[in-house]
Amino acid sequence: MGAQSARQLFFSVPQLDDSGADTLDRYNWQASMAAADGLRLYLDALNDGRPSQDIDGRIVCEYHEDWAAVDGDAVELVSAKHRDVTTGPFTTINSLADAGGVAHLFGRWHALNETPSLALSRGGLSDD
């Protein structure tokens, strides 16, 4: 049998790690949560009786926080945290503030003259 082509080798040799899939799962989760917030803005506007052409809601990603839900002049900063099974619960206020992202969220809130509302979005624990 002759030497395998680059294509055959590429698909037949197992990869050594799968960290890219784990990273992608986290980004997919974050994008899904931001999309859910966008749909919430749209539904809230419809429930308020605003015509669809007058809806001024939007999701802004990776600006000040993981995303912000902007509806007219109102802004909600959202910090999204996804924890692995190996990352146990936050056992101290310091770990919640640092690793939990609360300090960063409040820092951005303070920098914005404490005007936006704040939210934490927490993902389910990964089994991998």
VENFEN-V202519 format. One line per field, one symbol per residue. phi: phi as a letter, one per 20 degrees, with the letter a starting at -180 (. if undefined). psi: psi as a letter, one per 30 degrees, with the letter a starting at -180 (. if undefined). A space follows every 10 residues. Layout:
phi: ???
psi: ???
This chain:
phi: .ffffgfffg eeeffebcff ffffgfffff ffffffffff gffgffffnf fgfefdebdd elcmbgaced cmeeccecdd cddegfefff dcfffffeff nfffgfffgf fellefecbd ddeffeee
psi: klkkleeeee ffkklflgfe eeeeeeeeee eeeeeeeeee eeeeeeffgk kefgkhklkj khjeaelkjk jbfkkjkkkk kkklefjalk fleeeeedff geeeeeeeee fhghelllkk kkllkkf.
